[in-house]
Amino acid sequence: MFSGLGDRVVGGPSILAADFANLAEDVRRARDGGAGFVHFDAMDNHYVPNLSIGPLVAASLVPRTDLPVDVHLMVDNPDNLIPMFLDAGVASISVHPEAVTHLHRVLGMIRAGGAEAGVALNPTTPPETLEWALPYLDYVLLLSVNPGFGGQTFIPETTEKIRRLREMTDLPIAVDGGINAQTAPLVVEAGARALVAGSAVYKGDPATEMRKIIESGRRAAEG
């Protein structure tokens, strides 16, 4: 999934903003707009002050879409949930370094289960945190808002953080939080290539809004 991205720009809907009663249909509508993956936010009301969805929902969604499902674990002790998400057939899983005791072990668990392994960095978590984890990663997810809620405003300092991370590694960089047709070019110009958008996609017609975000990012990549 992310590991084969190269210099292509892809976008994916964050289903946190979707209609859970019509989840498969909302994902399909974003796919019609060119989405290349689905972003799945799992929250536990401990690591973040919100409670969302878990492995059972992932297991229901995976067979209903041909898009790879990317899971972002905003939970304490993600080791307990990773095996269930792997059994659900997800394509990639990212964890927060603050939420795990042994990051090397957790990344190995994800990879051994056949999924790509990522680390998610909060807005004030420095890229240097990843220095010794880089050989065990397939991608990095940068949060451009504080984790736990959708609909927040993009933090502009994220672009400098992307540039700093790009100096450290050529791993694919995904960005999540406040991404829309206006902010997508900013993060792509800085070096990101995977765009996660929730509220901006589901505020109107998902196909139309997803297409706007992806196209604005691709124009920025083309210079």
C-alpha positions in Angstrom: 0.0 0.0 0.0 2.1 3.0 1.3 5.4 1.2 0.7 4.8 1.2 -3.1 3.6 4.8 -3.3 6.8 6.4 -4.7 6.1 10.0 -5.7 2.4 9.5 -6.4 -0.1 11.4 -4.4 -3.1 9.5 -3.0 -6.0 10.4 -0.9 -8.2 8.5 1.5 -11.4 9.2 3.5 -11.2 9.1 7.3 -14.4 7.2 8.1 -14.6 8.9 11.5 -16.6 11.6 9.7 -18.7 9.1 7.7 -22.2 7.8 8.4 -21.6 4.6 10.4 -25.1 3.4 9.5 -24.1 3.5 5.8 -20.4 3.0 6.1 -19.7 0.8 3.1 -21.7 3.1 0.9 -19.9 6.2 2.2 -16.6 4.5 1.5 -17.8 3.6 -2.0 -18.7 7.2 -2.7 -15.2 8.4 -1.7 -13.7 5.7 -3.9 -15.7 7.1 -6.8 -13.8 10.3 -6.2 -10.4 8.5 -6.6 -9.7 7.5 -3.1 -6.8 5.0 -2.9 -7.3 3.8 0.6 -9.6 4.0 3.6 -8.4 5.5 6.9 -9.8 3.8 10.0 -9.5 5.6 13.4 -9.7 3.4 16.5 -10.0 5.3 19.8 -10.3 4.0 23.3 -11.3 6.9 25.5 -8.0 6.5 27.3 -5.2 7.6 25.0 -7.6 10.1 23.5 -10.8 11.6 25.0 -13.1 9.8 22.6 -14.4 6.3 21.8 -14.9 5.1 18.3 -14.8 1.8 16.5 -12.7 -1.4 16.7 -11.8 -4.7 15.0 -15.3 -6.0 14.5 -16.2 -3.0 12.4 -12.9 -3.4 10.4 -13.8 -7.1 9.8 -17.1 -6.0 8.4 -15.7 -3.3 6.2 -12.7 -5.0 4.7 -14.8 -7.5 2.5 -17.1 -4.7 1.4 -14.4 -2.6 -0.3 -11.6 -3.2 -2.7 -9.6 -0.3 -1.1 -6.9 -1.2 1.4 -7.9 -0.3 5.0 -5.4 1.7 7.0 -5.8 1.6 10.7 -4.7 4.3 13.1 -4.6 3.1 16.7 -5.2 5.9 19.1 -5.3 3.5 22.0 -3.2 2.5 25.0 -1.7 -1.0 24.8 -2.2 -1.4 21.1 -0.6 -4.8 21.3 -3.9 -6.2 22.6 -5.8 -5.1 19.5 -3.3 -5.6 16.7 -3.9 -9.3 16.3 -7.6 -8.8 15.9 -7.1 -6.1 13.3 -4.7 -8.3 11.5 -7.3 -11.1 11.5 -9.8 -8.6 10.0 -7.5 -8.3 7.0 -6.4 -4.6 7.2 -3.5 -3.5 5.0 -1.6 -1.2 7.4 -1.6 -0.3 11.1 0.0 2.8 12.8 0.7 3.2 16.5 1.7 6.1 18.7 5.2 5.7 20.3 3.8 7.2 23.5 1.3 4.4 23.8 3.6 1.4 23.5 6.3 0.1 25.8 8.4 -1.8 23.2 8.0 -0.1 19.8 10.3 -2.5 18.0 8.3 -5.5 19.1 5.0 -3.9 18.1 6.2 -3.0 14.7 7.5 -6.5 14.2 4.1 -7.9 15.2 2.4 -5.8 12.6 4.8 -6.8 9.8 4.7 -10.5 10.9 0.9 -10.4 10.5 1.2 -9.3 6.9 0.4 -5.6 7.3 2.5 -2.5 6.8 3.8 -0.9 10.0 3.6 2.8 10.7 4.2 5.2 13.5 1.8 8.2 14.1 3.4 11.4 15.4 1.3 13.9 17.4 1.7 17.6 16.6 4.5 18.1 19.2 6.2 14.7 19.0 9.5 15.4 17.3 10.5 13.4 14.1 13.7 12.5 15.9 11.7 10.1 18.0 11.7 7.7 15.0 15.5 7.6 14.5 16.0 4.1 15.7 12.6 2.8 14.4 13.1 3.8 10.8 14.4 0.4 9.5 11.2 -1.3 10.9 8.7 1.2 9.4 6.8 1.2 6.1 5.4 4.7 6.5 4.9 7.6 8.9 1.6 9.3 9.8 1.9 12.9 10.9 -1.1 14.4 12.7 -1.7 17.9 11.7 -4.3 18.3 14.5 -4.4 16.9 18.1 -5.7 13.3 18.1 -9.2 12.3 19.2 -11.6 14.4 17.2 -12.5 15.3 13.7 -13.3 18.7 12.2 -10.2 20.5 13.7 -8.2 23.2 12.0 -4.9 22.3 10.3 -1.8 23.2 12.4 0.5 25.2 10.0 3.8 24.1 11.6 3.1 20.6 10.2 4.7 21.6 6.9 8.1 22.3 8.6 7.8 19.0 10.4 7.2 17.2 7.1 10.4 18.8 5.7 12.4 17.8 8.8 11.1 14.2 8.5 11.9 14.2 4.8 15.5 15.0 5.6 15.7 12.0 7.8 14.0 9.4 5.6 12.4 8.6 2.2 9.6 6.7 3.8 6.1 7.6 2.6 4.6 10.3 4.7 0.8 10.5 5.3 -0.8 13.5 6.9 -4.1 13.5 8.8 -6.0 16.5 10.3 -7.6 19.6 8.7 -6.7 18.3 5.2 -8.8 19.9 2.4 -8.3 21.3 -1.1 -6.5 24.3 0.4 -4.2 22.6 2.8 -3.4 19.5 0.7 -1.0 21.5 -1.6 0.9 22.7 1.5 1.7 19.3 2.8 2.4 17.8 -0.6 4.9 20.6 -1.4 6.6 19.9 1.9 7.0 16.2 1.0 3.9 14.3 2.0 2.2 12.0 -0.5 -0.8 10.4 1.3 -3.7 12.7 2.3 -6.2 11.7 4.9 -9.4 13.8 5.0 -12.6 13.3 7.0 -14.8 16.3 7.5 -13.8 17.9 4.2 -14.8 14.7 2.3 -18.1 14.1 4.0 -19.3 17.7 4.3 -20.9 17.3 0.8 -20.8 14.8 -1.9 -17.9 12.5 -1.0 -16.8 11.7 -4.6 -16.7 15.4 -5.5 -14.9 16.5 -2.3 -12.4 13.6 -2.4 -11.5 14.4 -6.0 -10.9 18.1 -5.2 -8.4 17.2 -2.5 -6.5 14.6 -4.5 -6.4 16.9 -7.6 -5.1 19.9 -5.6 -2.4 17.7 -4.1 -1.3 16.3 -7.4 -1.1 19.7 -9.0 1.2 20.7 -6.1 3.4 17.6 -6.7 3.7 18.5 -10.4 5.0 21.9 -9.5 
